[in-house]
Amino acid sequence: MVVAVVLTVSTPFFWLLDNPDTGQLVAASIQAATGIAALVWSLMQSSTSPQAEVTAADTGKAKATGGGRASTGVRSPRNLGSGPVRAERTGDAAAEGSGSSASTGIDFS
């Protein structure tokens, strides 16, 4: 963001240093406005999207066979968000067969 600010502020000055004509003045104005708009947009973006609380509670049984995955808890990618994740009183999970997996808690894979 620091680089964006420096480029936004400095670039139009290159247009304006050499007695600009109307076209150069318009181009410098458009360039500055575009840079400011991009800076405002980047400030409004969040590095991690907020996530509501996720809870798995009182779940039933789950069974995976033949390379499948079973989960009675929460399965989520780690970079999904920043909200709290809980697994309470989850059910039984069983995995049978090669490559199968089971989870009763929180799985960030």
N, C-alpha and C positions, 0 to 999 in steps of 0.2 A: 504494500500500500504506500510505503514511503516513495518507492520508485514511481508509482502512478502519480503521486502528488508532484514530484519534481518534474516529471515529463509534462504533466498538465500545465504547470505554471511556466516552464521554460520554453516549450516548443513554440507557442505563438510569438514569443519575443524574437525568434529568428526571422519570422515573417516581417516583423515590425521594425527591425533595426535599419533597414536600407530604404528609408523614405517610401513606404508602401503606397501602391496605387489602390484603387477601389477594390479590385479583385483580391489582392493580397490581404487587405483589411477584412473583407468578408470571409476569406478562407481562415484567417487567424481567429476570427470570432467563432466560426463554426467549429474549428478545431478545439478551442477552449471550452465551448459548450459541450461538445462530445466528451471531452476528458472529464469535465465536472459531472456529467451524467453517469459516466462509467464509475467514477469514484463514489458517488452517492449509491449506486446500485451495489457496488462491492461492500460498502459499509452496512447495507441492509441485509446482506447474505450472512448466514450463520455457518460456522465451521462444522458444527454438529447440529442436526435437526433435533428439536426438542421432542421427547416422546412421553406420552402419558404412562402412568404406572401400569405395568403388566403383571398380572397375578394368575397363577394356575393353582386352584385349590379344590380339594375333594374330587379328584379325577378318578376315572375308572381304570380298568386294566388295559394294557396294550401288549401286543405280541408281534415280533418281527421274525420272518423266516426268509430263507433264500436270498440273503444279501440286503434285506430291507432294514429300515430304521423304525424303532418304536420309541415314543416319548409320552409320558404322562405328565410332564412338567412343561417347561418353556424352551422352545428351540428358536434361536434368533441369531443373525449375524452380529458380531461384536460391535461393528460400526453403525448399527441401526439408529441409535439415538443415545440420549443421556438420561432417560428416566429410570426410576427404580424398577427392578425385576424381582419377583418373589415366586417361590414354589412352596406350597404348604399342603400337608396331608395328601400327597400325590398317591396315585394308585400303583399297582404292581406293573412293572415292565419286564418283558422277557424277550430274549433274542435266541433263536435257534438257527443253526446252519452257518456255513462259511460266509464271512463278510457282513453278517447281521450285527446290529448294535441296538442297545436299549438304554434309555435314560429316564430317571424318575425326578430329576432336579432341573437345573438350568444348563442348557447346552449352547455354548456360543461357538458353533462351528458352521 
